[in-house]
């Protein structure tokens, strides 16, 4: 563990060994942070809705969140074929409940929100009908619709229902065309990996491995999950190993560095020699 800690916190020393396609990894990081913003608004927006709109809960169908300039809004919509917005709860970058803007006025969905609603609804129908999507005890599947220009996606993350657990994996991506018809569906990680925290100090944050179908680098869903839970687990970093690369996520700076697997092995071997001398 000490070797891995040294590598994860001291990777700038080996800057000449860093190897990454910055356009690709920058887009992964950006996507992960979009997912994080959405989930944070959904987390705290749900808490506020449950507290302030007790009577309306019986007519609640669902919710989704989206970024709007420097704020992120969580929209709660009603049951029925023509759902109405029941409440909109908006957060700044701190996601402080005390400073959230709460609007309980009923209104129509905007065109953008209608598309968010439709792809989320379609994704839920696919999930319920397709055995590819798996559920596990003490977990829930969380749907995150993302619309960015002409790109329409719904990510599906597995969230823990138990305190003290971080779940990596059992995540999916569905894409849609401009008319909100399903284009593709993909399982991102084949396995589900629970990481327990709180029982003992583990600032390192652990490692997980990507098989070929998951890709060479850390995924956007990995980044989202790590950002959501690392502050509770007090993780400093998390490492993702693939056949060719090692992705190192720094939880303090929310930044990514990527080494080749060859460079990683050379660094590990060098540190072993130094420790033994």
Number of C-alpha atoms within 10 A of each C-alpha: 9 9 14 18 17 14 18 20 15 11 19 12 9 13 12 10 17 16 15 17 9 11 8 11 19 14 12 20 22 14 18 22 19 19 26 21 25 22 23 22 29 24 15 18 29 17 12 16 21 12 9 13 13 9 9 13 15 10 12 17 14 16 22 22 27 25 19 11 7 8 17 24 24 26 26 25 24 20 13 10 6 10 18 19 21 24 22 21 23 25 25 19 11 10 18 11 17 8 11 20 15 18 12 15 9 14 13 13 18 10 9 10 16 15 19 24 20 15 26 24 16 16 26 16 11 16 18 11 10 9 9 13 17 14 12 12 7 9 14 15 20 15 21 25 26 24 17 7 7 9 11 22 25 24 24 24 25 23 20 18 12 10 10 15 18 22 20 22 22 21 25 22 19 22 20 20 14 11 10 16 14 17 11 11 19 15 18 22 22 14 12 14 14 12 14 16 20 12 8 8 11 15 16 22 22 16 14 14 16 22 14 11 11 16 15 19 24 28 22 22 27 24 26 22 23 25 23 18 17 19 12 14 23 17 21 21 25 24 21 20 22 19 15 15 23 27 24 23 26 21 22 13 9 14 13 19 19 27 22 19 17 14 19 22 13 13 19 16 13 12 17 12 10 9 9 6 6
